[in-house]
Structure formats: C-alpha cells, structure tokens
C-alpha cells in the first residue's frame, strides 16, 4: 500500500490532462445515471480498500471544520467552542476553519481517528466519490486522486465505464 501511496502524486500528474478533459465533458453532458454509477463504483472500491492501511488523507491534508463540526467536537472534548478553536484550528485564506497543522492531530499511530464518532463532515464524506451531482465536484476530485488511492481507482474505472 505504501508504494501505491508514494506513486500516487506522479500517477495523478500523468493522468491530469486526460482527467481534466474527461471532467470537462462530464460537466457539459453528465449521463442520466451518473449518481448511480458513482455510488456503485464507490461501494465496489471500498469493499477492497481499507482506509486504516492508508490514512493518506489524514496525513497530508486537513478538513474544513463547519460550525456544527466545531460544536459537536468541542462538546465531545467537554470544551468551550472557542477553547477548541484556539487549541486545534486556524482560519485559512478563505476564512474557513482548518487544522493548525497536518498530519491530523486526531490521527493515532495505527491510523485510527481518535474522534471518529464525531469527526468533521468533510472527513465523513471523503473522498466524495459517492456524492450526488458528482460532475459538480470535478476540481475537488482532481485533487483527491493525488491523495486517495481509492479515488484514483474510482476515477479510472469511471472513465472506462462512462464513454463520453
């Protein structure tokens, strides 16, 4: 798995132009059953993929924290929301709350999330490959294929399955 993770940025870069062309066509004319196809591809991939073997998303990127995330997680820690923000978060250039640093503070040595039950929405939904109106998140998906081996595999299978 580590070899695949190490090679992922290069693989994603090699496929970037092809993926960009594909996603541009997908945005213009999404197939009627796109959401169903993506759900199926997502489920098939995650039957084979164990995120605990990878955790590259947690090691290399940080999620956005919504107000509800902050409220839920600070309650979990029995902290005031501002205390949680001060201890773990910062505002990014888009004025969104993100982690102060990566790898994620809440990732333990065995790739387990110490706040899994209350993790941010962005973490629960990552890599977003089963999202409705998938064609609308092409830019995000292009970034995620360089981070997540499962997302990379899903996009490769999607390109074979959906002929544009």
C-alpha positions as CSV (number, residue, x, y, z in Angstrom):
1,X,0.0,0.0,0.0
2,X,2.8,2.4,0.8
3,X,4.3,2.0,-2.7
4,X,0.9,2.9,-4.2
5,X,0.6,6.0,-1.9
6,X,4.2,7.1,-2.8
7,X,3.5,6.7,-6.5
8,X,0.1,8.4,-6.4
9,X,1.2,12.0,-7.0
10,X,3.1,11.0,-10.1
11,X,0.2,8.8,-11.4
12,X,-2.3,11.6,-10.8
13,X,0.0,14.1,-12.6
14,X,0.4,11.7,-15.5
15,X,-3.4,11.4,-15.8
16,X,-4.1,15.1,-15.1
17,X,-4.7,16.2,-18.7
18,X,-6.8,13.1,-19.5
19,X,-8.9,13.6,-16.3
20,X,-9.4,17.3,-17.0
21,X,-10.7,16.6,-20.5
22,X,-12.9,13.9,-19.2
23,X,-14.4,16.0,-16.4
24,X,-15.0,19.0,-18.7
25,X,-17.0,16.7,-21.0
26,X,-18.8,15.2,-17.9
27,X,-19.8,18.7,-16.7
28,X,-21.3,19.5,-20.1
29,X,-23.2,16.3,-20.6
30,X,-23.5,14.1,-17.5
31,X,-25.1,10.7,-18.1
32,X,-28.6,10.3,-16.7
33,X,-27.5,7.6,-14.3
34,X,-24.2,9.2,-13.2
35,X,-25.1,9.2,-9.5
36,X,-26.0,5.5,-9.5
37,X,-22.8,4.6,-11.4
38,X,-20.7,6.6,-9.0
39,X,-22.4,5.0,-6.0
40,X,-21.7,1.6,-7.4
41,X,-18.1,2.3,-8.2
42,X,-17.6,3.8,-4.8
43,X,-19.1,0.8,-3.0
44,X,-17.1,-1.7,-5.1
45,X,-13.8,0.2,-4.4
46,X,-14.4,0.5,-0.7
47,X,-15.2,-3.3,-0.4
48,X,-11.5,-3.7,-1.4
49,X,-10.0,-0.7,0.2
50,X,-9.2,-0.4,3.9
51,X,-8.6,3.2,4.9
52,X,-6.7,2.2,8.0
53,X,-3.9,0.8,5.8
54,X,-3.6,4.2,4.2
55,X,-4.8,7.3,6.0
56,X,-3.0,9.4,3.5
57,X,-5.8,12.0,3.6
58,X,-5.3,12.4,7.3
59,X,-1.5,12.6,6.9
60,X,-1.4,15.1,4.0
61,X,-4.5,17.3,4.2
62,X,-6.8,18.8,6.7
63,X,-10.5,19.1,6.5
64,X,-12.7,22.2,6.7
65,X,-14.5,22.4,10.1
66,X,-18.1,23.7,9.9
67,X,-19.7,25.4,12.8
68,X,-21.6,22.2,13.5
69,X,-18.4,20.2,13.5
70,X,-16.8,22.6,16.0
71,X,-19.9,22.4,18.2
72,X,-20.0,18.6,18.1
73,X,-16.3,18.0,18.6
74,X,-15.8,20.6,21.3
75,X,-18.8,19.0,23.2
76,X,-17.1,15.6,22.8
77,X,-13.9,17.1,24.4
78,X,-16.0,18.9,27.1
79,X,-14.5,22.2,25.9
80,X,-16.0,25.5,25.1
81,X,-16.0,26.0,21.3
82,X,-13.5,28.9,21.4
83,X,-11.2,26.7,23.5
84,X,-11.3,24.0,20.8
85,X,-10.7,26.5,18.1
86,X,-7.8,28.1,19.9
87,X,-6.2,24.6,20.6
88,X,-6.6,23.0,17.2
89,X,-7.8,25.3,14.4
90,X,-6.8,28.3,12.4
91,X,-8.5,30.4,9.8
92,X,-7.3,29.8,6.2
93,X,-7.1,32.2,3.3
94,X,-10.8,31.6,2.5
95,X,-11.7,32.3,6.1
96,X,-12.6,28.7,6.8
97,X,-11.5,26.8,9.9
98,X,-8.9,24.2,9.3
99,X,-6.4,22.3,11.4
100,X,-3.4,24.2,12.6
101,X,-1.1,21.5,11.1
102,X,-1.0,18.2,9.3
103,X,-0.8,15.3,9.8
104,X,-4.2,15.5,11.6
105,X,-3.8,16.0,15.4
106,X,-6.5,13.3,15.9
107,X,-4.8,10.6,13.9
108,X,-3.1,8.0,16.1
109,X,-0.1,5.8,15.3
110,X,-2.3,2.9,14.0
111,X,-4.1,5.3,11.6
112,X,-7.2,5.3,13.8
113,X,-9.1,8.6,14.2
114,X,-9.4,9.4,17.9
115,X,-12.6,11.5,17.2
116,X,-14.0,9.1,14.6
117,X,-17.6,9.1,16.1
118,X,-17.7,13.0,15.9
119,X,-15.3,13.6,13.0
120,X,-15.9,16.6,10.7
121,X,-18.4,16.3,7.8
122,X,-15.5,16.6,5.3
123,X,-13.8,13.5,6.8
124,X,-17.1,11.5,6.9
125,X,-17.7,12.2,3.2
126,X,-14.1,11.9,1.9
127,X,-13.2,11.2,-1.0
128,X,-16.7,12.4,-2.1
129,X,-16.9,9.9,-4.9
130,X,-20.4,8.8,-3.9
131,X,-21.8,12.4,-3.8
132,X,-24.9,13.3,-5.7
133,X,-24.3,15.5,-8.8
134,X,-20.8,14.2,-8.9
135,X,-20.0,16.2,-12.0
136,X,-20.1,19.4,-9.9
137,X,-17.0,18.5,-7.9
138,X,-14.6,17.8,-10.7
139,X,-12.0,20.1,-9.3
140,X,-12.1,18.5,-5.9
141,X,-11.9,15.1,-7.4
142,X,-8.9,16.0,-9.4
143,X,-7.1,17.0,-6.2
144,X,-8.3,13.9,-4.3
145,X,-6.9,11.4,-6.9
146,X,-3.5,12.6,-5.9
147,X,-4.2,11.9,-2.2
148,X,-6.5,8.9,-2.1
149,X,-5.7,5.6,-3.9
150,X,-9.4,4.7,-3.8
151,X,-10.4,7.9,-5.5
152,X,-7.8,7.3,-8.2
153,X,-9.1,3.8,-8.8
154,X,-12.7,5.0,-8.9
155,X,-11.9,7.7,-11.5
156,X,-10.0,5.3,-13.7
157,X,-12.9,2.8,-13.6
158,X,-15.4,5.6,-14.2
159,X,-13.5,6.7,-17.4
160,X,-13.8,3.2,-18.7
161,X,-17.4,2.8,-17.8
162,X,-18.7,6.2,-19.0
163,X,-17.8,6.7,-22.6
164,X,-18.0,10.5,-23.4
